[in-house]
Amino acid sequence: MARIDDLPPLREVIATHGLNAKKSLGQNFLLDLNLTAKIARQAGDLSGCDVLEVGPGPGGLTRGLLAEGARKVLAIEKDDRCLPALAEIAAAYPGQLEVINGDALTTPVLDHLTPPIRVAANLPYNVGTELLVRWLTPPEWPPFWNSLTLMFQREVAERIVAQPGSKAYGRLAILAQWRADARIVMSLPPEAFQPAPKVHSAVVHLTALSEPRFPADAKVLSRIVAAAFGQRRKMLRASLKGQAPDMEDRLLAAGIPPTARAEEIDLERFCALARLMT
């Protein structure tokens, strides 16, 4: 196995520091440094960027990001057992790694980062989708990040890139594709991780658009999409009837058959409907 730095192999790091993955923290550690380096390369040119990493664990992806030339990596780690291993990486890359022992959902990361900023993370399973939705729905757009390179369960990754007419298509696809280009760039089998999860995983790369793909009010679009997919088996005239007294007329004005179901409607027509609801 090729070495990406002079630090010990990850199995040795995990054994030395007693880092058995905790299910309660959604931890599944990637052990192959060749794979973590490949994921880091999917994030693009890091040489002039600060990188936000959530849930670094023993630091496999952290090392990949630093080896790929990240200007700085800010690693948010909730598990204080991992801090000694991350400190060893910080010592090997002086001034390039800052580690915060905290919760990514509450840590004010922008106090520690300088644009341009990329996000790259093997996200803990239990907070991955919530973090993605937060990054896709900031109060103002463009967001603080230029790109997101994120590991998810394969099922979640497919929901992010799904197209109309598929079972995976839903609210997550709308949120992601309205404001970003999203594509799956890697797939990983369960045995790449310790412990091996029961599902396959995939890396999704999202590049922020300078402005949304179609005009719409973010809160209105989110409300309409949530209502439509909240009862996805129903016709839209039923699932959206509480949104306005003349809902069928608004659906028709947006080019949407009232008898259609949410999974049949593309992003452009959802945005057209959102504009008619303001």
N, C-alpha and C positions, 0 to 999 in steps of 0.2 A: 504493500500500500504506500503510495506517495505521501511524503510529509509536506505539510503546508507551513510548518513552523518548527521550532525546537522544543516545544512543549510535549509532555507525555501523551500517549494515546488515550482516547476518552475512556476506554474500559479501565485503564489504570487510574485515571482521575476519579472515576466513580467509586472504584474500590478504595482508594486512599482516603477519600472524604466521606465514605459511607452514604453515597447518594442514591439510595433506592427510590425509584420514582413513586410519588404519592398519588393515588387515584383521586383523593379529595382535592388535589390541586390541578387535576387534568393533565398530569405530566406523562409524556412518552418521549424518552430521550433518543435522539438520532446519534448513532455511534460511529458512523463512517464519515471521516473527515473529508474524503473525496466527494461524498454527497453534499455535505454542508457547504463545501467550496463551490459546488455546482449551483446550489440554491443561491448563494451569494452572487454568483455571476449573472443569474437571472434578474437581479435587481438593477443591472445596468452599470454604467461607469460611476464608481463611488468616489473617485479621487478628489472631487471638489465638494463632497456632500457630507452632511451629518446624517447618521442612520439611527433611527429608533428601533430597538429590539425589545420585544415583550416576552418574558419567560425564557431567558437564556439557559436556565438549568446549569449543567456543567460547562457550557460555553462552546459547544461544537460549532454552531452557526456564528457565534461571536468571533471565533477565530477565523472562520471563513471570510467574514465581512472585513475584518482587519487585514487579513492577508491579501484581499482584493483591493486594498488601498483606501478604505473609508477614511475620510478626514477625522471623523470622530464617531464612536458608537456610544449611544446612551442605552444602557441595558436596565430594564425595570424587572426586578426579581422579587417575588413575594416570599420565597422560601429561603430563610436565612441560612439553611444548611449549605446552600450553593455559594455563599459569599466568599469563603476561602479559595475555592477553585477559580472563581472569577477574579479574585485579587491576584492570583498567579498570572492570569492572562494580562491584567492591567500592568503588572510589573514587566512583562515581556514586550509590551507595546506602550512605552512611557508617554503619557499625555494624550493617548488616543481613546481610552476606554473609561467611561464614567458609569459606575454602578449605583443604582438607587434601590435600596431594600424597601419595597412598597407595592401598592396595588395599582396596576395600570389604569384602572377605572377612575382613580381619584388623584393620581400624581400629576402635578402641573408640568408636563414634560416640556412645554415651550419655553419655560424659564431656563432650560438647560440646552437648548438647541439653536443653531444658527442656520438659516436657509442657505442654499437649497437643502431640503430634507426628504429623505426616503425612509420608508418603513419596511423592515424585513424581519419576519418572525415565524418560528414554529409555534403558533399560538396555542396556549393551553385550551384543551377541548371545551372546558366549561365556561370560558368567556370569549371565545373566538368570534362568534357571530355578533355578540353585543358590541365588541370593539369595532368590528367592521362597520356595523350600522352607524355607530357614532362618528367614525371617520368619513362616512359617506354623507352625513347629514349635519354638517357644521352650520352655525348661524349665518356664515358668509361663505361665498364661493368666489374664486378658487380657495381650496383648503390649504392648511399648512404644509401638506405633503405633495411631492411631485409624483410619487408612485408608491404602491403597496405591493410587496411580494410576500405572500402569506401562505402558510401551510394549513390545510383544513382536512377534515374527513372528506373522502372523495364525493360523497353525497352532497355535502355543503358546497364544495367547489362547483359541482354540476349545476346547482341551483343558481349560483352567481352568474354563470355564462349561458344559462338556458334561453331558448328561443320560444316564441309563442307556439302553442299547440303541443308542447311537451308537458309531461307530468311534473317535471322539475321546475317549470316556469312559474314564477310567483313574485311576491313582494321583493325578495332579495335581488332577483334579476332586474326588476324595474329600478330599484335604488342604485344598483351598481352601474347599469348601462345608461342611465339618464345623464350621469356626470362623468363617466370614465369609460375607457376602453378596457375590457376585461377578457383575459384568455387563460386557459390552463397551460402551463409551461412544463410541468413535470408530474409524473405519477410515481408513487412509492408504495411498495408492498409492506404488509404488516411486519415482516421479519427485519426490516430496516431499523426498527425501533426497539427500545428496551423500556418497559415490557412491550411485547408485540400486541398492538390493539387488535380487535376483532374485525376491523374494517381497513380497506385501502385508504391511502391518503393522496392528496394532490396539492401542488403549488399553483396558486393563482397570481398572476401579475396584472395589476390595475394601474393604468396611467391616467392621471387627472386631466380632464378637458378644461380648457380655459373658461368655458361657459357651458351650461347644460345643452344637451343635444337638441332639445325642443323647449320653447318657453313655457313655463308653468310656475305657479307658486308652490314652493317646496312643501309647506304644511298641508295645503289643499290636496296636492298630488298624493302625499303620504296617506292622508285620511281616506281618499277615494280608493286607493289601491288596497289599503288594509281592509276596508269594508268589502271590496269586490272579492278578494281572495280569502277573506275570513269565512265566506260561505261559497267556496269555489264550485260546488256542485249545482248551485242555483243559477237561474238566469239572472242577468244583471238588473233587469227591471225589478226583481225581487230582492237581490242582495243590496241594491243601492236605493231602494224605495224610501228609506228614512233620510236620505241626503237632501232631498228637495221634493216639494209637492208635484212639480212637473218633470219628474226625473226622466220619464220616457221621451219627452220632447228634447231634453238636453242630450240624451244618448243619441237620438237621431241626428241632432245638429252636429254632434261630434263624429258622425259617420259610423256609429256603433249600433248594430241591431239590438233592440231591447231583449231579444230572446237569446243573445249570445251569452257565453260564459266567460269568466275572467281570463282563463288560460288561452282564449282565442284572440284576445285583443293585444295589439302591439303597443310599444311604448309611445309612438307618435299619437295614437288615438287616445290613450290614457291622458297624455298631456293636453290634447285638445279638449277633452272632457273637463280636466282640472281648470282650464281657462274659462270655461263656461260656468263654473261653480263659484267664481269669485265676484 
